[in-house]
Amino acid sequence: MITKICLDMDFKIDHKLFLVCGAGSGFGRAVALRLAAEGANVMAVSRSEEKLISLKKNFPGKISFIAGDLFDVEFHDKIIEATGGENISGALINAGGPPAGGFFDFSLSDWDNAWNSVVRWKISLTRKLLPLMKKNGYGRLLYVESVSVKKSVDNLILSNSLRRATVGFVKTLAKEFANMGITLNVLAPGYHRTAAMERLFVNVAQKENITVNDAVSIFEKNIPVGKMAGADEITPLALWLLSPLSRYVTGEVFSHDGGIRL
């Protein structure tokens, strides 16, 4: 169910085409649904065709999809082809994060894999999208990262380290393309009830020999507003950043974390 927030705001995205990565669950699914509800056309991407079929059923006339592995850069040409190539107004660059663990839990090979899953594929897809947006003189790129880009999270050394590389990448490109009608920004969500967080709860429960519910309580005790958000609560901010309304904002990192970074 889509949270009824900002219903009086016209995001000016009716009939515009948006690419939404990681649309099978979590933030990607929530943003895809909200874009379609606001009249936009969505090209949804996920590894799970089953989840994409389920997503499309909500807005059959607005949501199309292509299933594949975002981490496989050879798949990116197929994504661009599926969108029609030249009409993409914005893209949500989003996928699951690396596994939880401490420094000595991971080998150098694990670090290489994390680089591929956190940074490398985003560089590849961005290289496909920017020339199209430059040609059109317009575009919105929004990268979903983590609160870890602002505040290191215990037991998440891979995320703490590599997501900050994406921020540096985005800020550099934002300046380079600022006068071309193209903006690039980062969302830094804190703890939300997503599949990724559920895996983290299990990891903490096993590590501390506690129940999963106890692990959830530990996280919520550290959130100043007192309660974890749902994935759909981030959608008004995401849609604004993907819309023409945000033309004067680029190279920024937007927290959505209940104050946890404070």
Residue frames as qw, qx, qy, qz and C-alpha x, y, z in Angstrom:
[[0.000, 0.889, 0.458, 0.000, 0.00, 0.00, 0.00],
 [0.425, 0.419, -0.016, 0.803, 1.42, 3.39, -1.01],
 [0.269, -0.503, -0.457, 0.682, 1.63, 5.91, 1.84],
 [0.175, 0.837, 0.422, 0.302, -0.59, 8.93, 1.12],
 [0.429, -0.599, -0.030, 0.675, 1.97, 11.72, 1.39],
 [0.086, -0.414, 0.319, 0.848, 2.23, 14.95, -0.61],
 [0.418, 0.474, 0.767, 0.116, -0.97, 14.20, -2.53],
 [0.222, 0.911, 0.234, -0.256, -1.38, 17.86, -3.46],
 [0.210, -0.665, 0.475, 0.537, 2.07, 18.08, -5.06],
 [0.809, 0.577, 0.062, -0.092, 2.30, 17.83, -8.82],
 [0.650, -0.447, 0.438, 0.430, 5.70, 16.28, -9.51],
 [0.434, 0.746, -0.237, -0.446, 5.30, 17.06, -13.23],
 [0.214, -0.369, 0.878, 0.216, 6.30, 13.54, -14.22],
 [0.739, 0.361, 0.422, -0.383, 3.13, 12.46, -16.02],
 [0.845, 0.530, 0.068, -0.036, 4.02, 10.21, -18.99],
 [0.135, 0.798, -0.586, 0.037, 7.77, 10.66, -18.42],
 [0.931, 0.074, -0.356, 0.019, 9.87, 7.49, -18.50],
 [0.321, -0.745, 0.527, -0.252, 11.92, 6.39, -15.49],
 [0.709, 0.205, -0.667, 0.103, 14.32, 3.51, -15.07],
 [0.596, -0.617, 0.313, -0.408, 14.05, 1.91, -11.63],
 [0.523, 0.342, -0.769, 0.133, 16.76, -0.54, -10.63],
 [0.120, 0.021, -0.863, 0.490, 16.22, -3.08, -7.87],
 [0.469, -0.158, -0.102, -0.863, 12.48, -2.77, -8.38],
 [0.571, -0.147, -0.795, -0.143, 11.66, -6.24, -7.09],
 [0.580, -0.592, -0.522, 0.203, 11.54, -5.20, -3.44],
 [0.485, -0.425, -0.215, 0.733, 12.42, -2.52, -0.90],
 [0.002, -0.622, -0.010, 0.783, 13.06, 1.05, -2.00],
 [0.007, -0.138, 0.683, 0.717, 13.06, 0.20, -5.69],
 [0.066, -0.450, -0.868, -0.197, 9.63, -1.38, -5.59],
 [0.091, -0.708, -0.491, 0.499, 8.23, 1.45, -3.46],
 [0.020, -0.528, 0.210, 0.822, 9.55, 4.14, -5.81],
 [0.001, -0.058, -0.806, -0.589, 8.38, 2.28, -8.92],
 [0.065, -0.589, -0.805, 0.024, 4.85, 2.05, -7.53],
 [0.079, -0.732, -0.282, 0.615, 4.79, 5.70, -6.52],
 [0.058, -0.319, 0.470, 0.821, 6.09, 6.85, -9.91],
 [0.054, -0.270, -0.851, -0.447, 3.37, 4.87, -11.68],
 [0.106, -0.674, -0.677, 0.276, 0.73, 6.18, -9.27],
 [0.063, -0.689, -0.042, 0.721, 1.78, 9.72, -10.18],
 [0.624, 0.717, 0.135, -0.282, 1.34, 9.01, -13.90],
 [0.025, 0.706, -0.642, -0.297, 4.90, 8.22, -14.92],
 [0.926, 0.256, -0.250, -0.121, 5.98, 5.30, -17.09],
 [0.499, -0.656, 0.563, -0.056, 8.40, 2.90, -15.42],
 [0.773, 0.352, -0.528, -0.007, 10.95, 0.46, -16.76],
 [0.686, -0.604, 0.336, -0.227, 11.57, -1.80, -13.77],
 [0.589, 0.469, -0.650, 0.099, 14.69, -3.93, -13.39],
 [0.642, -0.496, 0.500, -0.302, 15.30, -6.84, -11.03],
 [0.036, 0.325, -0.935, -0.138, 16.87, -10.28, -11.10],
 [0.278, 0.222, 0.898, -0.260, 13.52, -11.83, -10.18],
 [0.188, -0.163, -0.590, -0.768, 11.05, -11.96, -13.07],
 [0.326, -0.513, -0.794, 0.018, 8.42, -13.26, -10.66],
 [0.226, -0.563, -0.381, 0.698, 8.70, -10.12, -8.52],
 [0.003, 0.201, -0.302, -0.932, 8.55, -7.90, -11.60],
 [0.235, -0.339, -0.774, -0.480, 5.41, -9.61, -12.85],
 [0.314, -0.609, -0.659, 0.311, 3.85, -8.99, -9.43],
 [0.171, -0.437, -0.077, 0.880, 4.91, -5.33, -9.60],
 [0.056, -0.027, -0.547, -0.835, 3.49, -4.80, -13.07],
 [0.185, -0.498, -0.836, -0.138, 0.08, -6.10, -12.00],
 [0.158, -0.599, -0.441, 0.650, -0.38, -2.97, -9.89],
 [0.250, 0.749, -0.042, -0.612, -0.15, -0.66, -12.92],
 [0.755, 0.194, 0.570, 0.260, -0.24, -2.79, -16.10],
 [0.481, 0.809, 0.246, 0.231, -0.35, 0.22, -18.41],
 [0.070, -0.970, 0.212, -0.100, 2.45, 2.09, -16.68],
 [0.480, -0.624, 0.613, 0.061, 5.06, -0.47, -15.68],
 [0.850, 0.419, -0.317, -0.043, 7.23, -2.48, -18.06],
 [0.627, -0.649, 0.431, 0.023, 10.14, -4.61, -16.96],
 [0.708, 0.494, -0.502, 0.048, 13.30, -6.45, -17.88],
 [0.842, -0.516, 0.154, -0.027, 14.78, -9.16, -15.67],
 [0.763, 0.440, -0.297, 0.368, 18.51, -9.58, -15.27],
 [0.716, -0.454, -0.200, 0.491, 21.56, -9.12, -13.09],
 [0.074, 0.996, -0.008, 0.049, 22.50, -5.46, -12.65],
 [0.520, -0.689, 0.431, 0.264, 25.98, -6.48, -11.53],
 [0.676, 0.148, 0.571, 0.442, 26.57, -7.97, -14.99],
 [0.022, 0.600, -0.116, -0.791, 27.62, -4.93, -17.01],
 [0.045, -0.005, 0.788, 0.614, 26.87, -6.72, -20.29],
 [0.034, 0.589, 0.804, -0.070, 23.19, -6.61, -19.26],
 [0.037, -0.596, -0.197, 0.778, 23.19, -2.80, -19.29],
 [0.084, 0.153, -0.553, -0.815, 22.93, -2.52, -23.07],
 [0.167, -0.381, -0.877, -0.239, 19.78, -4.65, -22.90],
 [0.113, -0.627, -0.549, 0.541, 18.33, -2.27, -20.30],
 [0.031, 0.460, -0.155, -0.874, 18.91, 0.75, -22.52],
 [0.133, -0.040, -0.781, -0.610, 17.45, -1.09, -25.50],
 [0.140, -0.490, -0.857, 0.076, 14.35, -2.01, -23.49],
 [0.043, -0.634, -0.356, 0.685, 13.71, 1.64, -22.59],
 [0.491, 0.805, 0.325, 0.078, 13.78, 2.71, -26.21],
 [0.715, 0.186, 0.039, 0.672, 17.14, 4.35, -25.82],
 [0.281, 0.297, 0.016, 0.913, 16.56, 8.09, -25.80],
 [0.341, -0.619, -0.296, -0.643, 13.53, 9.01, -23.69],
 [0.630, -0.380, -0.580, 0.351, 14.69, 8.35, -20.13],
 [0.143, -0.867, -0.033, -0.475, 13.86, 11.30, -17.86],
 [0.312, -0.688, 0.529, -0.386, 15.38, 9.82, -14.73],
 [0.770, 0.081, -0.633, 0.027, 16.81, 6.72, -13.14],
 [0.652, -0.646, 0.292, -0.269, 16.87, 5.29, -9.65],
 [0.562, 0.454, -0.675, 0.148, 20.24, 3.56, -9.36],
 [0.595, -0.437, 0.439, -0.512, 19.58, 1.03, -6.65],
 [0.781, 0.091, -0.612, -0.080, 20.42, -2.54, -5.67],
 [0.826, -0.542, -0.154, 0.015, 21.07, -4.61, -2.57],
 [0.095, -0.877, 0.450, -0.140, 24.12, -3.95, -0.44],
 [0.486, 0.388, -0.766, 0.163, 27.13, -6.09, 0.45],
 [0.735, -0.382, -0.559, 0.026, 26.99, -8.63, 3.29],
 [0.420, -0.848, 0.173, -0.274, 27.41, -7.63, 6.91],
 [0.920, -0.115, -0.173, 0.332, 30.61, -8.44, 8.76],
 [0.368, -0.870, 0.191, 0.268, 33.81, -7.12, 10.30],
 [0.205, 0.799, -0.507, -0.250, 37.24, -6.60, 8.77],
 [0.118, -0.398, 0.907, 0.071, 38.59, -10.12, 9.31],
 [0.676, 0.276, 0.607, -0.313, 35.34, -11.73, 8.15],
 [0.678, 0.709, 0.097, -0.169, 36.21, -10.93, 4.52],
 [0.726, -0.094, 0.390, 0.558, 38.95, -11.96, 2.13],
 [0.052, -0.426, 0.317, 0.846, 40.39, -9.75, -0.62],
 [0.009, -0.219, -0.833, -0.507, 38.14, -11.65, -3.03],
 [0.080, -0.692, -0.688, 0.203, 35.14, -10.59, -0.93],
 [0.091, -0.658, -0.034, 0.747, 36.30, -6.97, -1.26],
 [0.043, -0.131, 0.649, 0.748, 36.53, -7.38, -5.04],
 [0.059, -0.467, -0.853, -0.225, 32.99, -8.76, -5.13],
 [0.113, -0.739, -0.470, 0.469, 31.75, -5.89, -2.98],
 [0.096, -0.438, 0.279, 0.849, 33.39, -3.38, -5.33],
 [0.029, -0.139, -0.787, -0.601, 31.48, -4.94, -8.22],
 [0.175, -0.583, -0.791, -0.064, 28.16, -4.95, -6.36],
 [0.211, -0.756, -0.358, 0.506, 28.42, -1.49, -4.77],
 [0.065, -0.719, 0.183, 0.667, 30.37, 0.68, -7.24],
 [0.249, -0.203, 0.714, 0.622, 31.44, -0.86, -10.55],
 [0.210, 0.487, 0.808, 0.257, 28.01, -1.59, -12.02],
 [0.031, 0.868, 0.348, -0.352, 26.83, 1.94, -11.18],
 [0.155, -0.593, 0.399, 0.682, 29.74, 3.42, -13.11],
 [0.228, 0.072, 0.838, 0.490, 28.89, 1.21, -16.09],
 [0.131, 0.681, 0.718, 0.053, 25.17, 2.04, -16.14],
 [0.065, -0.838, -0.114, 0.530, 25.86, 5.74, -15.60],
 [0.206, -0.377, 0.574, 0.697, 28.15, 5.67, -18.65],
 [0.164, 0.355, 0.836, 0.386, 25.19, 4.36, -20.65],
 [0.017, -0.790, -0.598, 0.133, 22.69, 6.90, -19.34],
 [0.212, -0.685, -0.024, 0.697, 24.60, 10.17, -19.32],
 [0.167, -0.097, 0.563, 0.804, 25.17, 10.44, -23.10],
 [0.032, -0.551, -0.767, -0.327, 21.42, 10.02, -23.67],
 [0.220, -0.819, -0.425, 0.315, 20.57, 12.65, -21.08],
 [0.288, -0.474, 0.213, 0.805, 23.24, 15.00, -22.42],
 [0.129, 0.199, 0.688, 0.686, 21.73, 14.68, -25.89],
 [0.166, -0.698, -0.664, -0.210, 18.29, 15.54, -24.50],
 [0.072, 0.486, -0.185, 0.851, 19.60, 18.35, -22.31],
 [0.609, -0.448, 0.167, -0.633, 17.79, 16.86, -19.33],
 [0.733, -0.017, -0.679, 0.029, 18.09, 14.04, -16.81],
 [0.520, -0.636, 0.337, -0.460, 17.81, 13.02, -13.18],
 [0.699, 0.140, -0.685, 0.151, 20.05, 10.35, -11.65],
 [0.541, -0.617, 0.281, -0.498, 19.39, 9.31, -8.08],
 [0.545, 0.256, -0.777, 0.182, 21.63, 6.79, -6.30],
 [0.756, -0.563, -0.047, -0.331, 20.30, 4.89, -3.29],
 [0.428, 0.419, -0.693, 0.402, 23.14, 4.29, -0.86],
 [0.664, -0.448, -0.577, 0.158, 23.00, 4.13, 2.96],
 [0.383, -0.918, 0.021, -0.100, 23.32, 6.12, 6.15],
 [0.846, -0.289, 0.144, 0.425, 26.78, 4.55, 6.20],
 [0.526, 0.544, 0.109, 0.645, 28.00, 7.28, 3.83],
 [0.132, -0.793, 0.087, -0.588, 27.56, 9.74, 6.70],
 [0.522, -0.569, 0.498, -0.395, 27.91, 7.56, 9.80],
 [0.334, 0.293, -0.894, -0.051, 29.76, 4.26, 9.96],
 [0.832, -0.253, -0.030, -0.492, 27.50, 1.37, 10.95],
 [0.451, -0.465, 0.751, -0.127, 28.82, -1.39, 13.20],
 [0.619, 0.013, 0.783, 0.052, 29.57, -4.68, 11.41],
 [0.633, 0.704, 0.320, -0.028, 29.15, -3.16, 7.92],
 [0.405, -0.575, 0.351, 0.618, 32.75, -2.51, 6.88],
 [0.413, 0.219, 0.662, 0.586, 32.11, -3.18, 3.19],
 [0.079, 0.833, 0.502, 0.220, 29.20, -0.76, 3.01],
 [0.329, -0.868, -0.051, 0.368, 30.94, 1.85, 5.17],
 [0.460, -0.404, 0.450, 0.650, 33.96, 1.80, 2.89],
 [0.324, 0.139, 0.699, 0.623, 32.63, 1.41, -0.64],
 [0.119, 0.805, 0.578, 0.066, 29.38, 3.37, -0.62],
 [0.189, -0.837, 0.011, 0.514, 31.42, 6.49, 0.08],
 [0.358, -0.160, 0.605, 0.693, 33.22, 5.88, -3.19],
 [0.189, 0.595, 0.703, 0.340, 29.87, 6.22, -4.97],
 [0.114, -0.908, -0.287, 0.283, 29.28, 9.55, -3.23],
 [0.308, -0.584, 0.343, 0.668, 32.61, 10.87, -4.50],
 [0.304, 0.173, 0.755, 0.555, 31.76, 9.62, -7.98],
 [0.078, 0.768, 0.626, 0.110, 28.33, 11.29, -7.92],
 [0.193, -0.866, -0.102, 0.450, 29.60, 14.62, -6.59],
 [0.338, -0.359, 0.506, 0.708, 32.31, 14.77, -9.25],
 [0.200, 0.347, 0.759, 0.513, 29.87, 14.05, -12.08],
 [0.018, -0.825, -0.534, 0.182, 27.28, 16.45, -10.66],
 [0.165, -0.750, 0.123, 0.629, 29.69, 19.34, -11.10],
 [0.275, -0.158, 0.690, 0.650, 30.76, 18.19, -14.57],
 [0.039, 0.403, 0.790, 0.460, 27.16, 17.96, -15.87],
 [0.039, -0.543, -0.541, 0.641, 25.54, 20.76, -13.83],
 [0.191, 0.502, -0.105, -0.837, 25.11, 23.11, -16.81],
 [0.163, 0.073, -0.826, -0.535, 23.56, 20.43, -19.03],
 [0.662, -0.194, -0.134, -0.711, 20.17, 20.09, -17.33],
 [0.796, -0.058, -0.602, 0.016, 21.32, 16.91, -15.58],
 [0.386, -0.665, 0.426, -0.475, 21.36, 16.43, -11.81],
 [0.710, 0.038, -0.691, 0.128, 22.89, 13.62, -9.78],
 [0.399, -0.582, 0.364, -0.608, 22.07, 13.10, -6.12],
 [0.392, 0.084, -0.895, 0.194, 22.33, 10.46, -3.42],
 [0.694, -0.527, -0.103, -0.481, 19.77, 9.12, -0.97],
 [0.258, 0.326, -0.805, 0.422, 21.25, 7.93, 2.32],
 [0.713, -0.438, -0.263, -0.480, 18.49, 5.94, 4.02],
 [0.232, -0.440, 0.745, -0.444, 18.82, 4.73, 7.56],
 [0.139, 0.035, 0.981, -0.133, 17.00, 1.75, 9.02],
 [0.620, 0.114, -0.129, -0.766, 13.83, 0.84, 7.11],
 [0.710, -0.021, 0.669, -0.220, 11.85, -2.39, 7.17],
 [0.620, 0.563, -0.405, -0.366, 13.24, -3.81, 3.93],
 [0.989, 0.050, -0.138, 0.028, 14.51, -7.26, 2.96],
 [0.529, 0.519, -0.432, 0.514, 18.09, -6.00, 3.34],
 [0.272, -0.552, 0.446, -0.650, 17.40, -4.91, 6.91],
 [0.920, -0.221, 0.053, -0.318, 15.74, -8.21, 7.71],
 [0.870, 0.250, -0.323, 0.278, 18.98, -9.95, 6.73],
 [0.198, 0.550, -0.459, 0.669, 20.91, -7.59, 8.99],
 [0.649, -0.466, 0.233, -0.554, 18.56, -8.36, 11.90],
 [0.993, -0.042, -0.104, -0.042, 19.25, -12.06, 11.44],
 [0.646, 0.442, -0.388, 0.486, 23.01, -11.45, 11.27],
 [0.121, -0.567, 0.425, -0.695, 22.99, -9.44, 14.49],
 [0.832, -0.335, 0.106, -0.429, 20.75, -11.98, 16.24],
 [0.957, 0.102, -0.223, 0.154, 23.15, -14.79, 15.38],
 [0.447, 0.517, -0.399, 0.612, 26.21, -12.79, 16.34],
 [0.214, -0.457, 0.428, -0.750, 24.77, -11.72, 19.71],
 [0.240, -0.144, -0.954, 0.111, 22.87, -14.97, 20.38],
 [0.279, 0.279, 0.444, -0.805, 19.54, -13.14, 20.71],
 [0.465, 0.535, 0.705, -0.017, 16.19, -13.34, 18.96],
 [0.300, 0.389, 0.427, 0.759, 15.46, -11.45, 15.74],
 [0.216, -0.854, -0.395, -0.261, 12.83, -9.38, 17.57],
 [0.571, -0.701, -0.049, 0.424, 15.43, -8.41, 20.15],
 [0.519, -0.018, 0.332, 0.787, 17.75, -7.37, 17.31],
 [0.072, 0.678, 0.460, 0.569, 15.00, -5.16, 15.85],
 [0.423, -0.862, -0.275, 0.047, 14.51, -3.55, 19.27],
 [0.616, -0.409, 0.106, 0.665, 18.22, -2.76, 19.49],
 [0.332, 0.283, 0.405, 0.803, 18.09, -0.91, 16.18],
 [0.140, -0.769, -0.451, -0.431, 14.93, 0.99, 17.06],
 [0.542, -0.734, -0.230, 0.339, 16.34, 2.11, 20.41],
 [0.494, -0.285, 0.210, 0.794, 19.07, 3.91, 18.49],
 [0.162, 0.506, 0.505, 0.680, 16.64, 5.80, 16.22],
 [0.034, -0.052, -0.333, 0.941, 15.86, 9.25, 17.71],
 [0.497, -0.105, -0.208, -0.836, 12.33, 9.32, 16.28],
 [0.525, -0.205, 0.661, -0.495, 11.75, 5.97, 17.97],
 [0.790, 0.252, 0.526, -0.188, 10.41, 3.78, 15.18],
 [0.377, -0.143, 0.689, 0.602, 11.73, 2.35, 11.95],
 [0.444, 0.467, -0.095, -0.758, 10.30, 3.67, 8.67],
 [0.788, 0.322, 0.525, -0.008, 8.70, 1.70, 5.90],
 [0.503, 0.004, 0.498, 0.706, 10.28, 1.70, 2.44],
 [0.197, 0.703, 0.549, 0.408, 7.41, 3.73, 1.00],
 [0.262, -0.887, -0.228, 0.304, 8.07, 6.66, 3.34],
 [0.416, -0.430, 0.336, 0.727, 11.11, 7.65, 1.30],
 [0.456, 0.448, 0.645, 0.419, 9.16, 7.91, -1.96],
 [0.127, 0.956, 0.259, -0.055, 8.07, 11.59, -1.80],
 [0.293, -0.789, 0.359, 0.404, 11.70, 12.67, -1.42],
 [0.525, -0.075, 0.712, 0.460, 12.83, 10.30, -4.17],
 [0.403, 0.671, 0.582, 0.222, 10.14, 11.47, -6.59],
 [0.004, -0.976, -0.035, 0.216, 10.98, 15.12, -5.97],
 [0.357, -0.625, 0.533, 0.444, 14.65, 14.47, -6.70],
 [0.465, 0.135, 0.774, 0.408, 13.70, 12.57, -9.87],
 [0.281, 0.795, 0.538, -0.012, 11.37, 15.34, -11.02],
 [0.378, 0.614, 0.132, 0.680, 11.85, 18.64, -12.88],
 [0.381, -0.891, -0.142, -0.199, 11.12, 20.42, -9.57],
 [0.746, -0.572, 0.119, 0.321, 14.62, 19.60, -8.27],
 [0.670, 0.653, 0.016, 0.352, 16.56, 21.35, -11.05],
 [0.023, 0.866, -0.302, 0.397, 18.49, 23.53, -8.55],
 [0.683, -0.546, 0.460, -0.157, 19.74, 20.62, -6.44],
 [0.876, 0.378, -0.296, 0.046, 22.67, 18.47, -7.50],
 [0.500, 0.420, -0.607, 0.453, 25.62, 16.69, -5.93],
 [0.418, -0.490, 0.389, -0.659, 23.82, 16.39, -2.58],
 [0.353, -0.041, -0.925, 0.132, 23.42, 13.53, -0.12],
 [0.517, -0.394, -0.048, -0.758, 19.95, 13.38, 1.43],
 [0.005, 0.095, -0.912, 0.400, 19.45, 11.58, 4.73],
 [0.687, -0.272, -0.255, -0.624, 16.24, 9.72, 5.50],
 [0.549, 0.138, -0.768, 0.301, 17.15, 8.10, 8.77],
 [0.595, -0.676, -0.421, -0.109, 15.02, 9.28, 11.69],
 [0.217, -0.914, 0.249, -0.234, 17.94, 11.32, 13.02],
 [0.952, -0.250, 0.028, 0.174, 20.26, 8.35, 13.51],
 [0.681, 0.419, -0.093, 0.594, 23.25, 10.14, 11.99],
 [0.142, -0.880, 0.057, -0.450, 23.00, 12.99, 14.53]]
